[in-house]
Each structure stands twice: as C-alpha cells, then as structure tokens.
Amino acid sequence: MLTIKEAAKQLTSYGINATDQDVLIWIEEGLLKAEQANRRNALYKIHLKDLTDFIIQKYNDSFTAQLESSKRENILLNEQLELLTTRLHIEQSKVRTLKKMLNAQIEASSTDPSQMEEMLGLKQNTDSQVLRKEFKKILKALHPDRGGDERLFKVFNEHYENLK
C-alpha cells in the first residue's frame, strides 16, 4: 500500500507529471482507486496494482492521442498527395498537347533546318554544327538535374535527336 506522496513519486518516475494534489484529485474523481486510511497522517492508501493500472491507462490515453494525431496528419497528407497527383496529370496532359502541337507544326513546315534556325534565333543557313551546339545549350539549361523543366527537355531532346 502506498501513500499519496509515494504514489506521486512513482508516477513521476514513470514519466507522468504528478503532484500530491494531482493524485488526490484523481482519487476524488474516481480515476485512481484508493482506500481511506485509518491513520492520521495518511488520507488514502493506494494499492500498487491500482497505481499500475492507472499508469497503464495514462500511457494508453497518451498513445491514443498520438495515434489520432497521426491519423489526422495522414489524412491531410493523402489529400495533398491526391491534389499533387491531379496536378501532375494536368501537367502531363499539357506536355502531351505541347508535343502534339510541336510535331504538327514541324510536320506541316517539313522541318527544314532554316526553320529550326529561326526557332533558335540563329541566322539562316547556319552550319549544322552550330545548330547542334545551340540545341545542346538549350538541353543543358532545361535538364532536370540542373533545375530545368523535364517536359520541355524531353520535347527539345526529341527534336535534337531528329536533327542528328
């Protein structure tokens, strides 16, 4: 049998911040079982098993609160993931449309080197080496590893491959 003071020390040693007054309040609220003591110095006597059950309940309440918090965070993250997935699909759709438009434009204009030169801002009748060099500069700037746009990189890379 433990006194209120001993119970408070035990609770503190298990990581539950508790004063003598807290233990007394928990007993009066019925959260912690205790027997009234017949001695003058002790108001209540607490069985070790009852104290252990109370500690387990406190840990259980703490873990339940953490679990609920994790569930709420998981729901929020899933919502954000769904939003990002939707945005990704939209962007992929834009890329496909851009590719189709570029391919249609190239096919319609029969893709002679002079139009590629014009698209890159070079003089007409530029050497094919210079044209490739300009494409490489653009590809280097658009490369995803350097912070460029992966979609545009793929489009320009396809056209560069066609140029070779």
C-alpha positions, 0 to 999 in steps of 0.5 A: 500500500502506498501513500499519496506522496509515494504514489506521486513519486512513482508516477513521476518516475514513470514519466507522468507529471504528478503532484500530491494534489494531482493524485488526490484529485484523481482519487476524488474523481474516481480515476485512481482507486484508493482506500481511506486510511485509518491513520492520521497522517495518511488520507488514502492508501493506494494499492500498487496494482491500482497505481499500475493500472492507472499508469497503464491507462495514462500511457494508453490515453497518451498513445491514443492521442498520438495515434489520432494525431497521426491519423489526422496528419495522414489524412491531410497528407493523402489529400495533398498527395491526391491534389499533387497527383491531379496536378501532375496529370494536368501537367502531363496532359499539357506536355502531351498537347505541347508535343502534339502541337510541336510535331504538327507544326514541324510536320506541316513546315517539313522541318527544314533546318532554316526553320529550326534556325529561326526557332533558335534565333540563329541566322539562316543557313547556319552550319549544322554544327552550330545548330547542334551546339545551340540545341545542346545549350538549350538541353543543358539549361532545361535538364532536370538535374540542373533545375530545368523543366523535364517536359520541355527537355524531353520535347527539345531532346526529341527534336535534337535527336531528329536533327542528328 
